[in-house]
Amino acid sequence: MADLALQAFVLLFIAAFVAGFIDSIAGGGGLITLPAMLIAGIPPLQTLGTNKLQSQFGALSATLAYARKGHVDLKAQRPMAAMAVLGGAVGAMIATIVPGEALRVLMPFLLVAIALYFAFKPNLSDEDRHRRLSHTLFGATVVPAIGLYDGIFGPGTGSFFMLAFVSLAGFGMLKATAHTKLLNLGSNVGAFVVFLMTGAVLWKIGLLMGLGQFLGAQTGSRLAMRNGAKIIRPLLVVTCLALATKLLSDPANPVRMWLGV
């Protein structure tokens, strides 16, 4: 990729910064980075692998920022993070045999449903609520399942973690955001290891974008900690709807093909 123009590197850095900012608050950074890399001329497989490299920097940056302020206990959450790593790795390994069409059909509708939940669910705040699953059961079932999805497909993973933490674990919005970034980091690490073994990682581009991700995530996480649910909730709704629209706008999406549009 040495023939990439300087302007392309600059645009990829900016895209990564914006993605890191949004991802640290509401998830969905891949909505920006994946198209940016494809537009820059990076082949699809290398785009997926490199995206996992650079996204780790943003997730790590946000995780550290939230941990410093006490919103997530890294030592206590190690087992749950390990389950996310396992799920991401297994998902990446089976990605080639899972029917991607089914995921592309379901994803836009699931994202719209998540957006509606956070838009209209009353009394969502930064306060913890009633827990429906124990910490152990949540970590052993929900976390690896979402990590598996991240390894297979990816878009919307942060939104799924947010929904699970708020609706099942009883977390407040800010606490859910902090824990989402830790688990997102875990699933990214697991999937990245698999992509690394296949040689689908462009290090120069990934590290450059990683710097942008790190800086963007620092900025976004600080904004989230200052404003809490007031900014997390609306940005999460907008991000879910934007990602659903992006998936449906893809001419190769089976839904469009079925409808003949």
N, C-alpha and C positions, 0 to 999 in steps of 0.2 A: 504493500500500500504506500510505497515511498513516493508514488506519483500523485498522491493527494495534494491539491493546492493548499497553500497557506490559509486561504480564506475558508476552506473546508474544515481545517483544524480549528480555526477560530470559532466557526459556527457550531462545531461539535462541542467545544468547550462551553459555549454559551448555552447550548441546549442542555448539557449536563448540569450546569448551574441551576437553570430553571427547574429541571426535573428533580434535582436534589431538594430544592426549596419546597416544591409541591409535595414530593414524596414524604418529606419529614413531617408533614402536617396531615395529609389525607391519602397518601398513596397515589399510584397511577403515573409515576414518573416515566415508566416505559412507553406511555402514550406519546411522549416527546422524544426520547432517545432512540427507540427502535426506528421510527420513520426517518429521523435525522440521519442515522447511519446508512439506511437503505438509499436515501436520496444522495448521500455522499458517494455511493457506488460500492459499498461494502457488500459482499455476497451474503445471502440470508443466514447460512449456517454460522459464518464468522460474526455476523451481527448478533445472533443469539448468544454465542459464547462470550464475545467482548462485552455485551450488555451485562452479563452476569458478573464480569470482572469489575466494571466501573460502578455498577449499582451497589456493590459491597461497600465502597467508600462512603456513599451517601448514607446507607443504613448504619454503618459503624459510627459515622460522625453524629447522626441524630441520636443513636443509642447512648453514646458517651455524654452528649449534652443533657439528655433526660436523666441519665444515671447520676450525673454530678449534682443535680437538683433534687435527687431523692425520689424521682417518679418511677424508677424501676430498680430493683435490687438484683444486680447482675449475678451475684453468688447464688442467691436463692432460685434464680430462674435458669440455672445451667441445665438441669434435666430437661426442661421444656425446650430450651434452645437446641439441645442435642437431638430431640425428637424432630425438630424442624429441619435440622441438617440431614437426618436420615430420610425424611420424607422428600426433601429436595433432590437428594442423590438418587433415590429409587425412581422418582418421577422422571428425572433426566435420562436414566437408563432405559426406561420403557417408553420414552417419548416416540420412538420410531415405530412402535407397534400399536399405539393408541390411535383410534380414528379421530384425527383432528377436526373433521367436519362436524362431529357431534358437539365438540367443545365450542366451535365457532357458532353453532346454532343456539346453544344454551346460554352462552356468556352474555350477550347483550340484554336478554330478558332478566337474567339474574342480577346484573348490574342495575337495571332500572328498578327492580324490586328492592335492592339495597338502598338506592337513592330515595325511594318512596318511604322506606322504613325510617331513615334518619330525618327526612323532611317532615313527616307527620307524626312520629312517635312523640307523645307528650312527655314533658318533664325530663328530657335528656339534659344532663348537666355533667359537671366534673365530680359529682358525688357518687360513691359506690352504691350499688343497689343489690337486690336479692340475687344470690348466686343459684343457678339452676343445676350446675354440674360441679362436683368437687374439683379441687385443683389437680389432683392426681388423674382423675378420669378425663378431665379436659386436656391435660398434657399428653395423655396416652392415646387419645382418639382424635380429637378435633385438630390439634396442632400438626401431627404427621399427615393427616388427610389434606389439609390446606397446603402444607409443604410439598406433598406429592403433586398437587395441582400446579404449584409454582414451577416444579421441575418439568412437568409435561407441557404446560402452555404458558402460564405466567401472568398475563394482564388481569388486573383486579385483585391480585393476591392480598395487598394491603387492605382493600375494602372488605374482603372475606374475613381477615383477621380482626378488623375493627368490629364487624357485625358479631362475630363469635364472642369477643371479649365483652361487648356491651350487653348482648342478649342472653348469653349463657354463663359467662363468668361473673357478671354483675359489676364490671368495671365502669367507672366514670369515663367521660370522653378523653380527658387528658391522660389518665392512667392507661387507657386502652391504646391510645396513640403511642405512648412510650413503649409499651410491651409489644405492640405490633412491629415497631422498627427492629427490636431485638430478634424476634422470630423471623422477620423478613431477611435479616442478616443471615440467620441460620440456614434458611432454605436456599438463599443465594449461594452460600458457601458450598452446600451439598451439591447443587446443580453445577456450580463452577468447576468443581473437581472433576466431574464427569466430562464436561466440555473440554477441560484442559487435557485430559487423556486422549481426546480425539483430535487435538491440534487445532481446535476451532476458536482460538483466542489470539487477537491482534494486540500485543502488549503495548506498543507505543500509543495507539489510539485509546486503549482501555485505561492506561495510567493517566493520560492527559484528561480524559473525561472524568476519571476518578477524582482528580483534583477539583474539577468543577463541581462534581457531586458533593464532595466533602464541604466545600465552602458554601454551596447552596443549602445543604442540610443544616449547617450551623446557623445560618440566617433564619431559615424556616422554623427550626425547633425553638429558637429563642422567641420568635413571634408567637408560636403556639403556646409556650409556657406563660407568656404575658397575658394572652387573651383567652386561653382555654376553649371551652365549647363554643364560645361566641364566634370564633373563626374556624374551628375544626369542623363543626357541623355543616355550615353552608359550603365550605370548600369540598368536603367529602361528597355532598350531594352533586355539586357541579362536576367534580371529577368523574364520578360514576356515570353520569349522563353523557359526558364528553367521550368517555371510553366506549360506552355502548354505541354512540353515534359513529365513532371511528370504526368500530368493528363492522357495523352494518353498512358503512359506506364503501367497504372493500368489495370491488366487483366480484371477487372470488368467493364471497361469503355464500354458503349454501342457501340461506334464507332469500337473498336477492335472486339467486338462480331459480329457486322454486317459484318465486313470484313473477319472474320474468322481467325484473327491473334492473 
